[in-house]
Amino acid sequence: MNIEWSALGSVIIWGILIGAGLPALFALGVKTLAVPAGPDGERHPSLGRRVGAWTCFGVIILAIVGAVAFIASGGH
């Protein structure tokens, strides 16, 4: 049995990045949008918070679209 250690390491690194990184990035985006209620009882995140959250969500969408395109092109 011959184990290709570089391929195994690559799979582990990508698995950690995709398996833990994208959900953590999503959680960061949701947490960024969560703000306490103001004096009027409504919740309005600032422009900076909205831009930061949607940047997180955009990176996730790009990762998903990129993965689908990679798989559709043959995955090589």
All heavy atoms as a GROMACS GRO file, in nm:
protein
  543
    1MET      N    1   0.086  -0.118   0.000
    1MET     CA    2   0.000   0.000   0.000
    1MET      C    3   0.090   0.123   0.000
    1MET      O    4   0.176   0.139   0.085
    1MET     CB    5  -0.090  -0.002   0.124
    1MET     CG    6  -0.175   0.121   0.132
    1MET     SD    7  -0.256   0.138   0.291
    1MET     CE    8  -0.415   0.075   0.253
    2ASN      N    9   0.067   0.207  -0.098
    2ASN     CA   10   0.146   0.329  -0.112
    2ASN      C   11   0.055   0.450  -0.092
    2ASN      O   12  -0.037   0.472  -0.169
    2ASN     CB   13   0.211   0.333  -0.250
    2ASN     CG   14   0.309   0.446  -0.264
    2ASN    OD1   15   0.342   0.512  -0.166
    2ASN    ND2   16   0.354   0.469  -0.386
    3ILE      N   17   0.081   0.526   0.013
    3ILE     CA   18  -0.001   0.644   0.043
    3ILE      C   19   0.065   0.768  -0.016
    3ILE      O   20   0.184   0.791   0.006
    3ILE     CB   21  -0.017   0.661   0.195
    3ILE    CG1   22  -0.092   0.541   0.253
    3ILE    CG2   23  -0.091   0.790   0.226
    3ILE    CD1   24  -0.102   0.542   0.403
    4GLU      N   25  -0.010   0.843  -0.091
    4GLU     CA   26   0.040   0.970  -0.144
    4GLU      C   27   0.013   1.077  -0.039
    4GLU      O   28  -0.097   1.130  -0.028
    4GLU     CB   29  -0.030   1.004  -0.275
    4GLU     CG   30   0.006   0.909  -0.387
    4GLU     CD   31  -0.053   0.955  -0.518
    4GLU    OE1   32  -0.057   1.077  -0.544
    4GLU    OE2   33  -0.098   0.868  -0.593
    5TRP      N   34   0.115   1.109   0.039
    5TRP     CA   35   0.100   1.200   0.152
    5TRP      C   36   0.065   1.341   0.109
    5TRP      O   37  -0.010   1.410   0.177
    5TRP     CB   38   0.226   1.199   0.239
    5TRP     CG   39   0.244   1.067   0.306
    5TRP    CD1   40   0.332   0.968   0.272
    5TRP    CD2   41   0.169   1.016   0.416
    5TRP    NE1   42   0.317   0.860   0.355
    5TRP    CE2   43   0.218   0.887   0.446
    5TRP    CE3   44   0.066   1.068   0.494
    5TRP    CZ2   45   0.166   0.811   0.548
    5TRP    CZ3   46   0.015   0.991   0.597
    5TRP    CH2   47   0.065   0.863   0.623
    6SER      N   48   0.117   1.385  -0.005
    6SER     CA   49   0.084   1.521  -0.050
    6SER      C   50  -0.063   1.532  -0.088
    6SER      O   51  -0.129   1.632  -0.059
    6SER     CB   52   0.174   1.561  -0.167
    6SER     OG   53   0.150   1.478  -0.279
    7ALA      N   54  -0.117   1.428  -0.152
    7ALA     CA   55  -0.259   1.429  -0.188
    7ALA      C   56  -0.346   1.423  -0.062
    7ALA      O   57  -0.447   1.493  -0.053
    7ALA     CB   58  -0.292   1.312  -0.280
    8LEU      N   59  -0.305   1.341   0.034
    8LEU     CA   60  -0.380   1.332   0.159
    8LEU      C   61  -0.379   1.465   0.233
    8LEU      O   62  -0.483   1.511   0.283
    8LEU     CB   63  -0.322   1.222   0.248
    8LEU     CG   64  -0.389   1.202   0.383
    8LEU    CD1   65  -0.533   1.158   0.364
    8LEU    CD2   66  -0.312   1.101   0.466
    9GLY      N   67  -0.264   1.530   0.238
    9GLY     CA   68  -0.255   1.661   0.302
    9GLY      C   69  -0.340   1.765   0.232
    9GLY      O   70  -0.404   1.848   0.298
   10SER      N   71  -0.342   1.760   0.100
   10SER     CA   72  -0.423   1.854   0.023
   10SER      C   73  -0.572   1.834   0.053
   10SER      O   74  -0.646   1.932   0.072
   10SER     CB   75  -0.397   1.835  -0.126
   10SER     OG   76  -0.477   1.920  -0.202
   11VAL      N   77  -0.616   1.711   0.059
   11VAL     CA   78  -0.757   1.682   0.089
   11VAL      C   79  -0.792   1.729   0.230
   11VAL      O   80  -0.898   1.788   0.253
   11VAL     CB   81  -0.786   1.532   0.072
   11VAL    CG1   82  -0.921   1.494   0.132
   11VAL    CG2   83  -0.781   1.493  -0.074
   12ILE      N   84  -0.702   1.707   0.325
   12ILE     CA   85  -0.729   1.749   0.463
   12ILE      C   86  -0.736   1.901   0.474
   12ILE      O   87  -0.827   1.957   0.536
   12ILE     CB   88  -0.624   1.691   0.559
   12ILE    CG1   89  -0.645   1.540   0.572
   12ILE    CG2   90  -0.630   1.759   0.696
   12ILE    CD1   91  -0.538   1.469   0.650
   13ILE      N   92  -0.642   1.971   0.411
   13ILE     CA   93  -0.641   2.118   0.417
   13ILE      C   94  -0.767   2.175   0.352
   13ILE      O   95  -0.834   2.262   0.410
   13ILE     CB   96  -0.514   2.175   0.350
   13ILE    CG1   97  -0.389   2.133   0.427
   13ILE    CG2   98  -0.523   2.325   0.334
   13ILE    CD1   99  -0.383   2.188   0.568
   14TRP      N  100  -0.801   2.128   0.233
   14TRP     CA  101  -0.922   2.178   0.166
   14TRP      C  102  -1.047   2.142   0.243
   14TRP      O  103  -1.143   2.220   0.248
   14TRP     CB  104  -0.930   2.128   0.022
   14TRP     CG  105  -0.842   2.205  -0.069
   14TRP    CD1  106  -0.725   2.165  -0.123
   14TRP    CD2  107  -0.863   2.340  -0.115
   14TRP    NE1  108  -0.671   2.266  -0.199
   14TRP    CE2  109  -0.754   2.374  -0.196
   14TRP    CE3  110  -0.962   2.434  -0.094
   14TRP    CZ2  111  -0.742   2.498  -0.258
   14TRP    CZ3  112  -0.950   2.557  -0.156
   14TRP    CH2  113  -0.841   2.588  -0.236
   15GLY      N  114  -1.050   2.023   0.303
   15GLY     CA  115  -1.164   1.983   0.383
   15GLY      C  116  -1.185   2.074   0.503
   15GLY      O  117  -1.298   2.110   0.537
   16ILE      N  118  -1.075   2.111   0.568
   16ILE     CA  119  -1.086   2.201   0.682
   16ILE      C  120  -1.131   2.340   0.637
   16ILE      O  121  -1.219   2.400   0.699
   16ILE     CB  122  -0.952   2.208   0.758
   16ILE    CG1  123  -0.927   2.076   0.831
   16ILE    CG2  124  -0.950   2.324   0.857
   16ILE    CD1  125  -0.790   2.064   0.892
   17LEU      N  126  -1.072   2.390   0.529
   17LEU     CA  127  -1.109   2.523   0.481
   17LEU      C  128  -1.256   2.530   0.439
   17LEU      O  129  -1.327   2.624   0.476
   17LEU     CB  130  -1.020   2.564   0.363
   17LEU     CG  131  -0.879   2.605   0.396
   17LEU    CD1  132  -0.800   2.629   0.268
   17LEU    CD2  133  -0.877   2.729   0.482
   18ILE      N  134  -1.299   2.432   0.363
   18ILE     CA  135  -1.436   2.435   0.312
   18ILE      C  136  -1.534   2.388   0.420
   18ILE      O  137  -1.640   2.448   0.439
   18ILE     CB  138  -1.450   2.346   0.186
   18ILE    CG1  139  -1.355   2.395   0.077
   18ILE    CG2  140  -1.593   2.342   0.136
   18ILE    CD1  141  -1.375   2.537   0.034
   19GLY      N  142  -1.498   2.283   0.492
   19GLY     CA  143  -1.588   2.225   0.590
   19GLY      C  144  -1.608   2.310   0.714
   19GLY      O  145  -1.715   2.307   0.775
   20ALA      N  146  -1.507   2.385   0.753
   20ALA     CA  147  -1.518   2.468   0.873
   20ALA      C  148  -1.513   2.617   0.839
   20ALA      O  149  -1.576   2.697   0.907
   20ALA     CB  150  -1.406   2.435   0.971
   21GLY      N  151  -1.440   2.652   0.736
   21GLY     CA  152  -1.422   2.793   0.703
   21GLY      C  153  -1.547   2.861   0.650
   21GLY      O  154  -1.582   2.972   0.693
   22LEU      N  155  -1.616   2.796   0.558
   22LEU     CA  156  -1.736   2.858   0.501
   22LEU      C  157  -1.850   2.871   0.603
   22LEU      O  158  -1.912   2.977   0.610
   22LEU     CB  159  -1.782   2.783   0.376
   22LEU     CG  160  -1.691   2.800   0.254
   22LEU    CD1  161  -1.746   2.720   0.136
   22LEU    CD2  162  -1.674   2.945   0.217
   23PRO      N  163  -1.876   2.768   0.685
   23PRO     CA  164  -1.978   2.790   0.789
   23PRO      C  165  -1.938   2.898   0.890
   23PRO      O  166  -2.024   2.974   0.936
   23PRO     CB  167  -1.991   2.653   0.857
   23PRO     CG  168  -1.948   2.557   0.752
   23PRO     CD  169  -1.840   2.627   0.675
   24ALA      N  170  -1.810   2.906   0.922
   24ALA     CA  171  -1.765   3.011   1.014
   24ALA      C  172  -1.781   3.148   0.951
   24ALA      O  173  -1.820   3.245   1.018
   24ALA     CB  174  -1.619   2.987   1.053
   25LEU      N  175  -1.753   3.159   0.822
   25LEU     CA  176  -1.771   3.286   0.752
   25LEU      C  177  -1.919   3.325   0.746
   25LEU      O  178  -1.954   3.442   0.762
   25LEU     CB  179  -1.713   3.275   0.610
   25LEU     CG  180  -1.696   3.403   0.533
   25LEU    CD1  181  -1.600   3.497   0.605
   25LEU    CD2  182  -1.642   3.373   0.393
   26PHE      N  183  -2.006   3.227   0.726
   26PHE     CA  184  -2.150   3.254   0.727
   26PHE      C  185  -2.193   3.303   0.865
   26PHE      O  186  -2.270   3.399   0.877
   26PHE     CB  187  -2.228   3.128   0.688
   26PHE     CG  188  -2.376   3.148   0.690
   26PHE    CD1  189  -2.440   3.213   0.586
   26PHE    CD2  190  -2.453   3.103   0.795
   26PHE    CE1  191  -2.576   3.233   0.586
   26PHE    CE2  192  -2.590   3.121   0.797
   26PHE     CZ  193  -2.651   3.187   0.692
   27ALA      N  194  -2.144   3.237   0.970
   27ALA     CA  195  -2.179   3.278   1.106
   27ALA      C  196  -2.130   3.420   1.134
   27ALA      O  197  -2.198   3.498   1.201
   27ALA     CB  198  -2.120   3.180   1.208
   28LEU      N  199  -2.013   3.454   1.084
   28LEU     CA  200  -1.961   3.589   1.101
   28LEU      C  201  -2.051   3.691   1.031
   28LEU      O  202  -2.079   3.798   1.086
   28LEU     CB  203  -1.818   3.599   1.047
   28LEU     CG  204  -1.751   3.735   1.057
   28LEU    CD1  205  -1.731   3.773   1.203
   28LEU    CD2  206  -1.619   3.733   0.983
   29GLY      N  207  -2.099   3.658   0.912
   29GLY     CA  208  -2.190   3.747   0.841
   29GLY      C  209  -2.321   3.767   0.915
   29GLY      O  210  -2.372   3.878   0.926
   30VAL      N  211  -2.375   3.659   0.969
   30VAL     CA  212  -2.500   3.670   1.045
   30VAL      C  213  -2.478   3.751   1.172
   30VAL      O  214  -2.559   3.836   1.209
   30VAL     CB  215  -2.556   3.529   1.077
   30VAL    CG1  216  -2.671   3.536   1.174
   30VAL    CG2  217  -2.599   3.459   0.949
   31LYS      N  218  -2.367   3.724   1.241
   31LYS     CA  219  -2.336   3.796   1.364
   31LYS      C  220  -2.316   3.945   1.337
   31LYS      O  221  -2.353   4.030   1.417
   31LYS     CB  222  -2.212   3.736   1.429
   31LYS     CG  223  -2.164   3.804   1.553
   31LYS     CD  224  -2.259   3.781   1.667
   31LYS     CE  225  -2.201   3.841   1.794
   31LYS     NZ  226  -2.302   3.861   1.895
   32THR      N  227  -2.257   3.978   1.223
   32THR     CA  228  -2.235   4.117   1.187
   32THR      C  229  -2.367   4.191   1.167
   32THR      O  230  -2.378   4.309   1.199
   32THR     CB  231  -2.149   4.126   1.059
   32THR    OG1  232  -2.028   4.055   1.081
   32THR    CG2  233  -2.116   4.268   1.023
   33LEU      N  234  -2.467   4.123   1.116
   33LEU     CA  235  -2.598   4.186   1.095
   33LEU      C  236  -2.680   4.199   1.222
   33LEU      O  237  -2.775   4.276   1.227
   33LEU     CB  238  -2.679   4.108   0.991
   33LEU     CG  239  -2.636   4.124   0.846
   33LEU    CD1  240  -2.720   4.034   0.757
   33LEU    CD2  241  -2.645   4.267   0.801
   34ALA      N  242  -2.645   4.122   1.325
   34ALA     CA  243  -2.721   4.124   1.451
   34ALA      C  244  -2.682   4.246   1.533
   34ALA      O  245  -2.568   4.259   1.576
   34ALA     CB  246  -2.696   3.997   1.530
   35VAL      N  247  -2.777   4.335   1.552
   35VAL     CA  248  -2.754   4.455   1.634
   35VAL      C  249  -2.867   4.467   1.734
   35VAL      O  250  -2.979   4.422   1.710
   35VAL     CB  251  -2.746   4.583   1.547
   35VAL    CG1  252  -2.625   4.579   1.457
   35VAL    CG2  253  -2.871   4.602   1.466
   36PRO      N  254  -2.840   4.527   1.849
   36PRO     CA  255  -2.948   4.546   1.947
   36PRO      C  256  -3.052   4.646   1.895
   36PRO      O  257  -3.024   4.729   1.809
   36PRO     CB  258  -2.876   4.599   2.070
   36PRO     CG  259  -2.744   4.648   2.023
   36PRO     CD  260  -2.711   4.574   1.898
   37ALA      N  261  -3.168   4.635   1.950
   37ALA     CA  262  -3.277   4.724   1.910
   37ALA      C  263  -3.247   4.867   1.953
   37ALA      O  264  -3.192   4.892   2.060
   37ALA     CB  265  -3.408   4.678   1.971
   38GLY      N  266  -3.280   4.962   1.867
   38GLY     CA  267  -3.258   5.103   1.896
   38GLY      C  268  -3.370   5.159   1.982
   38GLY      O  269  -3.461   5.086   2.026
   39PRO      N  270  -3.370   5.290   2.005
   39PRO     CA  271  -3.474   5.352   2.087
   39PRO      C  272  -3.614   5.339   2.028
   39PRO      O  273  -3.713   5.338   2.101
   39PRO     CB  274  -3.432   5.499   2.095
   39PRO     CG  275  -3.316   5.517   2.005
   39PRO     CD  276  -3.271   5.383   1.958
   40ASP      N  277  -3.621   5.326   1.895
   40ASP     CA  278  -3.753   5.312   1.833
   40ASP      C  279  -3.799   5.166   1.828
   40ASP      O  280  -3.906   5.136   1.779
   40ASP     CB  281  -3.752   5.371   1.692
   40ASP     CG  282  -3.647   5.306   1.602
   40ASP    OD1  283  -3.568   5.223   1.652
   40ASP    OD2  284  -3.644   5.340   1.483
   41GLY      N  285  -3.717   5.074   1.881
   41GLY     CA  286  -3.752   4.933   1.885
   41GLY      C  287  -3.715   4.856   1.760
   41GLY      O  288  -3.735   4.736   1.753
   42GLU      N  289  -3.659   4.925   1.660
   42GLU     CA  290  -3.622   4.856   1.536
   42GLU      C  291  -3.472   4.832   1.533
   42GLU      O  292  -3.395   4.896   1.601
   42GLU     CB  293  -3.666   4.940   1.416
   42GLU     CG  294  -3.817   4.951   1.409
   42GLU     CD  295  -3.863   4.996   1.273
   42GLU    OE1  296  -3.789   4.976   1.176
   42GLU    OE2  297  -3.972   5.051   1.265
   43ARG      N  298  -3.433   4.740   1.450
   43ARG     CA  299  -3.292   4.702   1.436
   43ARG      C  300  -3.242   4.745   1.299
   43ARG      O  301  -3.289   4.695   1.198
   43ARG     CB  302  -3.275   4.552   1.452
   43ARG     CG  303  -3.322   4.502   1.585
   43ARG     CD  304  -3.323   4.350   1.589
   43ARG     NE  305  -3.388   4.302   1.708
   43ARG     CZ  306  -3.324   4.269   1.819
   43ARG    NH1  307  -3.194   4.280   1.825
   43ARG    NH2  308  -3.390   4.226   1.924
   44HIS      N  309  -3.150   4.838   1.296
   44HIS     CA  310  -3.093   4.888   1.171
   44HIS      C  311  -2.941   4.880   1.180
   44HIS      O  312  -2.879   4.966   1.241
   44HIS     CB  313  -3.136   5.032   1.145
   44HIS     CG  314  -3.283   5.049   1.128
   44HIS    ND1  315  -3.351   5.004   1.018
   44HIS    CD2  316  -3.376   5.104   1.210
   44HIS    CE1  317  -3.478   5.032   1.031
   44HIS    NE2  318  -3.497   5.093   1.147
   45PRO      N  319  -2.880   4.778   1.116
   45PRO     CA  320  -2.734   4.773   1.117
   45PRO      C  321  -2.676   4.887   1.033
   45PRO      O  322  -2.738   4.931   0.935
   45PRO     CB  323  -2.701   4.637   1.057
   45PRO     CG  324  -2.825   4.589   0.991
   45PRO     CD  325  -2.940   4.663   1.051
   46SER      N  326  -2.560   4.933   1.072
   46SER     CA  327  -2.497   5.042   0.998
   46SER      C  328  -2.454   4.994   0.859
   46SER      O  329  -2.451   4.874   0.831
   46SER     CB  330  -2.374   5.092   1.074
   46SER     OG  331  -2.275   4.990   1.076
   47LEU      N  332  -2.420   5.089   0.775
   47LEU     CA  333  -2.379   5.057   0.639
   47LEU      C  334  -2.254   4.969   0.640
   47LEU      O  335  -2.243   4.873   0.562
   47LEU     CB  336  -2.353   5.185   0.559
   47LEU     CG  337  -2.304   5.166   0.416
   47LEU    CD1  338  -2.408   5.091   0.334
   47LEU    CD2  339  -2.270   5.299   0.354
   48GLY      N  340  -2.161   4.999   0.729
   48GLY     CA  341  -2.039   4.919   0.738
   48GLY      C  342  -2.067   4.774   0.774
   48GLY      O  343  -2.007   4.682   0.720
   49ARG      N  344  -2.160   4.755   0.866
   49ARG     CA  345  -2.198   4.618   0.906
   49ARG      C  346  -2.266   4.545   0.790
   49ARG      O  347  -2.240   4.427   0.767
   49ARG     CB  348  -2.292   4.621   1.026
   49ARG     CG  349  -2.223   4.649   1.156
   49ARG     CD  350  -2.327   4.647   1.270
   49ARG     NE  351  -2.264   4.650   1.399
   49ARG     CZ  352  -2.234   4.539   1.468
   49ARG    NH1  353  -2.264   4.422   1.421
   49ARG    NH2  354  -2.175   4.549   1.585
   50ARG      N  355  -2.352   4.613   0.718
   50ARG     CA  356  -2.419   4.549   0.605
   50ARG      C  357  -2.320   4.513   0.496
   50ARG      O  358  -2.327   4.404   0.437
   50ARG     CB  359  -2.530   4.639   0.550
   50ARG     CG  360  -2.652   4.638   0.640
   50ARG     CD  361  -2.763   4.720   0.581
   50ARG     NE  362  -2.728   4.860   0.605
   50ARG     CZ  363  -2.784   4.963   0.547
   50ARG    NH1  364  -2.880   4.946   0.460
   50ARG    NH2  365  -2.746   5.084   0.577
   51VAL      N  366  -2.226   4.603   0.467
   51VAL     CA  367  -2.125   4.574   0.364
   51VAL      C  368  -2.038   4.457   0.407
   51VAL      O  369  -2.010   4.367   0.328
   51VAL     CB  370  -2.039   4.700   0.336
   51VAL    CG1  371  -1.918   4.666   0.252
   51VAL    CG2  372  -2.123   4.808   0.268
   52GLY      N  373  -1.999   4.454   0.533
   52GLY     CA  374  -1.917   4.343   0.583
   52GLY      C  375  -1.991   4.210   0.575
   52GLY      O  376  -1.934   4.109   0.534
   53ALA      N  377  -2.117   4.211   0.615
   53ALA     CA  378  -2.196   4.087   0.612
   53ALA      C  379  -2.215   4.038   0.469
   53ALA      O  380  -2.198   3.920   0.440
   53ALA     CB  381  -2.331   4.110   0.679
   54TRP      N  382  -2.250   4.130   0.380
   54TRP     CA  383  -2.272   4.087   0.242
   54TRP      C  384  -2.142   4.050   0.171
   54TRP      O  385  -2.144   3.971   0.076
   54TRP     CB  386  -2.352   4.193   0.165
   54TRP     CG  387  -2.496   4.185   0.204
   54TRP    CD1  388  -2.563   4.270   0.285
   54TRP    CD2  389  -2.587   4.081   0.169
   54TRP    NE1  390  -2.692   4.226   0.302
   54TRP    CE2  391  -2.710   4.110   0.233
   54TRP    CE3  392  -2.578   3.967   0.092
   54TRP    CZ2  393  -2.822   4.028   0.220
   54TRP    CZ3  394  -2.691   3.886   0.080
   54TRP    CH2  395  -2.810   3.917   0.142
   55THR      N  396  -2.031   4.100   0.218
   55THR     CA  397  -1.902   4.054   0.166
   55THR      C  398  -1.880   3.909   0.206
   55THR      O  399  -1.837   3.827   0.123
   55THR     CB  400  -1.788   4.143   0.219
   55THR    OG1  401  -1.811   4.278   0.178
   55THR    CG2  402  -1.654   4.095   0.169
   56CYS      N  403  -1.910   3.876   0.331
   56CYS     CA  404  -1.900   3.737   0.376
   56CYS      C  405  -1.991   3.647   0.292
   56CYS      O  406  -1.949   3.541   0.245
   56CYS     CB  407  -1.937   3.725   0.523
   56CYS     SG  408  -1.821   3.800   0.637
   57PHE      N  409  -2.116   3.689   0.274
   57PHE     CA  410  -2.210   3.608   0.197
   57PHE      C  411  -2.166   3.597   0.050
   57PHE      O  412  -2.184   3.493  -0.012
   57PHE     CB  413  -2.350   3.667   0.206
   57PHE     CG  414  -2.405   3.674   0.346
   57PHE    CD1  415  -2.487   3.777   0.385
   57PHE    CD2  416  -2.372   3.578   0.441
   57PHE    CE1  417  -2.539   3.784   0.513
   57PHE    CE2  418  -2.422   3.584   0.570
   57PHE     CZ  419  -2.506   3.687   0.606
   58GLY      N  420  -2.108   3.703  -0.004
   58GLY     CA  421  -2.059   3.699  -0.142
   58GLY      C  422  -1.946   3.600  -0.161
   58GLY      O  423  -1.941   3.529  -0.262
   59VAL      N  424  -1.855   3.594  -0.065
   59VAL     CA  425  -1.745   3.497  -0.072
   59VAL      C  426  -1.801   3.355  -0.070
   59VAL      O  427  -1.756   3.267  -0.145
   59VAL     CB  428  -1.645   3.519   0.044
   59VAL    CG1  429  -1.547   3.404   0.055
   59VAL    CG2  430  -1.572   3.650   0.026
   60ILE      N  431  -1.902   3.331   0.012
   60ILE     CA  432  -1.964   3.198   0.018
   60ILE      C  433  -2.031   3.164  -0.114
   60ILE      O  434  -2.017   3.054  -0.166
   60ILE     CB  435  -2.064   3.193   0.135
   60ILE    CG1  436  -1.990   3.204   0.267
   60ILE    CG2  437  -2.147   3.065   0.130
   60ILE    CD1  438  -2.078   3.231   0.386
   61ILE      N  439  -2.103   3.260  -0.171
   61ILE     CA  440  -2.169   3.236  -0.300
   61ILE      C  441  -2.066   3.208  -0.409
   61ILE      O  442  -2.083   3.116  -0.490
   61ILE     CB  443  -2.259   3.356  -0.337
   61ILE    CG1  444  -2.380   3.360  -0.243
   61ILE    CG2  445  -2.305   3.349  -0.482
   61ILE    CD1  446  -2.461   3.487  -0.252
   62LEU      N  447  -1.956   3.283  -0.410
   62LEU     CA  448  -1.851   3.258  -0.509
   62LEU      C  449  -1.789   3.120  -0.491
   62LEU      O  450  -1.757   3.052  -0.589
   62LEU     CB  451  -1.743   3.365  -0.500
   62LEU     CG  452  -1.778   3.500  -0.558
   62LEU    CD1  453  -1.666   3.601  -0.532
   62LEU    CD2  454  -1.803   3.489  -0.707
   63ALA      N  455  -1.770   3.077  -0.367
   63ALA     CA  456  -1.715   2.944  -0.342
   63ALA      C  457  -1.809   2.835  -0.394
   63ALA      O  458  -1.765   2.736  -0.454
   63ALA     CB  459  -1.689   2.925  -0.193
   64ILE      N  460  -1.939   2.853  -0.372
   64ILE     CA  461  -2.036   2.754  -0.420
   64ILE      C  462  -2.041   2.751  -0.572
   64ILE      O  463  -2.037   2.643  -0.633
   64ILE     CB  464  -2.175   2.784  -0.360
   64ILE    CG1  465  -2.174   2.759  -0.209
   64ILE    CG2  466  -2.284   2.700  -0.428
   64ILE    CD1  467  -2.297   2.810  -0.138
   65VAL      N  468  -2.047   2.868  -0.634
   65VAL     CA  469  -2.050   2.873  -0.781
   65VAL      C  470  -1.921   2.816  -0.839
   65VAL      O  471  -1.924   2.742  -0.938
   65VAL     CB  472  -2.074   3.018  -0.828
   65VAL    CG1  473  -2.052   3.032  -0.978
   65VAL    CG2  474  -2.215   3.063  -0.791
   66GLY      N  475  -1.808   2.848  -0.778
   66GLY     CA  476  -1.681   2.793  -0.824
   66GLY      C  477  -1.674   2.642  -0.812
   66GLY      O  478  -1.623   2.573  -0.900
   67ALA      N  479  -1.728   2.588  -0.703
   67ALA     CA  480  -1.728   2.443  -0.684
   67ALA      C  481  -1.818   2.375  -0.787
   67ALA      O  482  -1.781   2.270  -0.843
   67ALA     CB  483  -1.774   2.409  -0.542
   68VAL      N  484  -1.934   2.432  -0.812
   68VAL     CA  485  -2.023   2.375  -0.913
   68VAL      C  486  -1.959   2.380  -1.051
   68VAL      O  487  -1.965   2.282  -1.128
   68VAL     CB  488  -2.161   2.446  -0.912
   68VAL    CG1  489  -2.246   2.406  -1.031
   68VAL    CG2  490  -2.233   2.417  -0.781
   69ALA      N  491  -1.895   2.491  -1.085
   69ALA     CA  492  -1.828   2.502  -1.214
   69ALA      C  493  -1.713   2.402  -1.225
   69ALA      O  494  -1.692   2.341  -1.331
   69ALA     CB  495  -1.776   2.645  -1.234
   70PHE      N  496  -1.639   2.384  -1.116
   70PHE     CA  497  -1.528   2.287  -1.115
   70PHE      C  498  -1.580   2.145  -1.139
   70PHE      O  499  -1.525   2.070  -1.218
   70PHE     CB  500  -1.453   2.296  -0.982
   70PHE     CG  501  -1.342   2.197  -0.968
   70PHE    CD1  502  -1.224   2.215  -1.038
   70PHE    CD2  503  -1.354   2.088  -0.885
   70PHE    CE1  504  -1.120   2.124  -1.026
   70PHE    CE2  505  -1.252   1.997  -0.870
   70PHE     CZ  506  -1.134   2.015  -0.942
   71ILE      N  507  -1.688   2.110  -1.071
   71ILE     CA  508  -1.744   1.976  -1.087
   71ILE      C  509  -1.804   1.959  -1.227
   71ILE      O  510  -1.786   1.855  -1.291
   71ILE     CB  511  -1.850   1.950  -0.978
   71ILE    CG1  512  -1.781   1.939  -0.842
   71ILE    CG2  513  -1.929   1.823  -1.007
   71ILE    CD1  514  -1.874   1.938  -0.726
   72ALA      N  515  -1.872   2.062  -1.278
   72ALA     CA  516  -1.933   2.053  -1.410
   72ALA      C  517  -1.830   2.042  -1.521
   72ALA      O  518  -1.856   1.982  -1.626
   72ALA     CB  519  -2.023   2.174  -1.434
   73SER      N  520  -1.711   2.098  -1.499
   73SER     CA  521  -1.609   2.093  -1.603
   73SER      C  522  -1.531   1.961  -1.602
   73SER      O  523  -1.440   1.943  -1.681
   73SER     CB  524  -1.510   2.209  -1.586
   73SER     OG  525  -1.431   2.189  -1.470
   74GLY      N  526  -1.565   1.872  -1.516
   74GLY     CA  527  -1.498   1.743  -1.512
   74GLY      C  528  -1.425   1.718  -1.382
   74GLY      O  529  -1.383   1.608  -1.354
   75GLY      N  530  -1.404   1.820  -1.302
   75GLY     CA  531  -1.342   1.805  -1.172
   75GLY      C  532  -1.196   1.768  -1.175
   75GLY      O  533  -1.148   1.702  -1.084
   76HIS      N  534  -1.124   1.808  -1.278
   76HIS     CA  535  -0.981   1.772  -1.287
   76HIS      C  536  -0.898   1.896  -1.273
   76HIS      O  537  -0.901   1.987  -1.339
   76HIS     CB  538  -0.950   1.707  -1.419
   76HIS     CG  539  -1.027   1.580  -1.441
   76HIS    ND1  540  -1.160   1.570  -1.432
   76HIS    CD2  541  -0.993   1.456  -1.471
   76HIS    CE1  542  -1.202   1.447  -1.456
   76HIS    NE2  543  -1.102   1.376  -1.480
   0.00000   0.00000   0.00000
